[in-house]
Amino acid sequence: METEVMKCPMCNKHHKIKLTYDEYERLYDYRHGYGTIQEQFPERSKVDREFLKTGYCPQCQEMIFGNGETDNIKSAKEFDR
């Protein structure tokens, strides 16, 4: 097992996540432009993937996204209707 430690850009607290060696390699590949976060980590939750992608911790994701779902986010054009 590998541990990835990241500092949340919102709360500035450090958080960590355990990754298998295979996941650690896939994270390296993702960060170097190979595939999307969803392709590299289909087995991980949205919260885990967002943390690996942006560094936002689960608590800050809750403040940003609400219940973690983005289905209620609409484009600016949709708000004008």
C-alpha positions, 0 to 999 in steps of 0.5 A: 500500500502507498499513501498519497498526502495532499493539502486541501486548497480550500481548508489548507489541511493535509489529508491522505488516502491509501492506494494500492501500488497499481492505483499509485501507478494509475495516479502517476499516469493520470497526472501525466495525461493518460486518461481521465480520472474516471477511466483510471479509477472506475472503482473509486467513489466520486469523492475519492476521485475528486480528492485525487484530481483536485486535492479537495477533502471530503468536507470541503467537497460537501461545502462546494458540491452539496450532497456530492452530486452535480446533477443540479448544476446547470450552464449559464444559458439554462438559467436564463430560461 
